[in-house]
Amino acid sequence: MEEALAAIRGIFAEQESSQRKSEPAEPTLLDKDTDIDGLLSREAVAAVNSSVSRLTENMRKLTPSLEDVVREALRPVLTSWVNENLPDMIERMVQAEIARVIRGR
């Protein structure tokens, strides 16, 4: 169990580190009163701000949730545990069922 928790903590630390490196800087939105030397109207600035906000929100939705991260972190641990323990568990259950059936006669 401790190994699984250590593995999960390591994965979180790696992901946090890689996110800091790969995350683009928060987009700088134009001030609503900025007209950039008359090139953009307030409406155009509002439209740009809206588009950037939608893009930022959509990018956040694409990042994996905590549940996704934990599921992927636990998958190899659980697969290994099942591969090691399932055959013995099934063997014990089959033997117990055979013994129960024989006693029932």
C-alpha positions as CSV (number, residue, x, y, z in Angstrom):
1,M,0.0,0.0,0.0
2,E,2.8,2.4,0.9
3,E,4.4,1.6,-2.5
4,A,1.2,2.5,-4.3
5,L,0.9,5.8,-2.3
6,A,4.5,6.6,-3.1
7,A,3.9,5.9,-6.7
8,I,0.9,8.2,-6.8
9,R,2.7,11.0,-5.0
10,G,5.6,10.6,-7.5
11,I,3.2,10.8,-10.5
12,F,1.5,13.9,-9.0
13,A,4.9,15.6,-8.5
14,E,6.0,14.8,-12.0
15,Q,2.7,16.0,-13.5
16,E,2.8,19.2,-11.5
17,S,6.4,19.8,-12.6
18,S,5.6,19.2,-16.3
19,Q,2.5,21.3,-16.1
20,R,4.5,24.3,-14.8
21,K,7.0,23.8,-17.7
22,S,4.4,23.3,-20.4
23,E,1.6,25.6,-19.3
24,P,1.5,28.6,-21.5
25,A,1.4,31.9,-19.6
26,E,-2.1,33.1,-18.9
27,P,-3.2,35.1,-21.9
28,T,-3.1,38.8,-21.5
29,L,-6.5,40.2,-22.3
30,L,-6.9,43.6,-23.7
31,D,-8.1,46.3,-21.4
32,K,-11.7,47.2,-22.4
33,D,-10.7,50.9,-22.7
34,T,-7.8,50.1,-24.9
35,D,-8.3,51.0,-28.6
36,I,-4.7,50.4,-29.7
37,D,-4.2,53.7,-31.5
38,G,-7.7,53.7,-32.9
39,L,-7.2,50.3,-34.6
40,L,-9.7,48.4,-32.4
41,S,-13.0,49.5,-31.2
42,R,-14.3,48.6,-27.7
43,E,-16.5,46.0,-29.4
44,A,-13.5,44.4,-31.1
45,V,-11.6,44.4,-27.8
46,A,-14.6,42.7,-26.1
47,A,-14.8,40.1,-28.9
48,V,-11.1,39.4,-28.6
49,N,-11.5,39.0,-24.8
50,S,-14.4,36.7,-25.2
51,S,-12.6,34.5,-27.7
52,V,-9.5,34.3,-25.6
53,S,-11.6,33.5,-22.5
54,R,-13.5,30.7,-24.4
55,L,-10.2,29.3,-25.7
56,T,-8.7,29.3,-22.2
57,E,-11.8,27.6,-20.7
58,N,-11.7,24.9,-23.4
59,M,-8.0,24.3,-22.8
60,R,-8.7,23.8,-19.1
61,K,-11.4,21.3,-19.9
62,L,-8.8,19.2,-21.8
63,T,-6.5,18.7,-18.9
64,P,-7.0,15.4,-17.1
65,S,-9.0,15.4,-13.9
66,L,-7.7,14.1,-10.6
67,E,-9.7,11.0,-11.1
68,D,-8.1,10.4,-14.5
69,V,-4.6,10.8,-13.0
70,V,-5.3,8.5,-10.1
71,R,-6.8,5.9,-12.4
72,E,-3.8,5.9,-14.7
73,A,-1.4,5.8,-11.8
74,L,-3.1,2.9,-10.2
75,R,-3.7,0.9,-13.4
76,P,-0.2,-0.7,-13.5
77,V,-0.2,-1.3,-9.7
78,L,-3.6,-3.0,-9.8
79,T,-2.7,-5.0,-12.9
80,S,0.4,-6.3,-11.2
81,W,-1.5,-7.2,-8.0
82,V,-4.2,-9.0,-10.0
83,N,-1.7,-10.9,-12.0
84,E,0.1,-12.0,-8.9
85,N,-2.9,-12.8,-6.7
86,L,-5.9,-13.7,-8.9
87,P,-4.7,-17.3,-9.8
88,D,-4.3,-18.2,-6.1
89,M,-7.6,-16.6,-5.2
90,I,-9.5,-18.5,-7.9
91,E,-7.7,-21.8,-6.9
92,R,-8.8,-21.4,-3.3
93,M,-12.4,-20.5,-4.3
94,V,-12.6,-23.5,-6.6
95,Q,-11.2,-25.8,-4.0
96,A,-13.7,-24.4,-1.4
97,E,-16.6,-24.9,-3.8
98,I,-15.6,-28.4,-4.7
99,A,-15.3,-29.2,-1.0
100,R,-18.8,-27.7,-0.4
101,V,-20.3,-29.7,-3.2
102,I,-18.7,-33.0,-2.0
103,R,-20.0,-32.3,1.6
104,G,-23.4,-31.6,0.3
105,R,-23.8,-35.1,-1.2
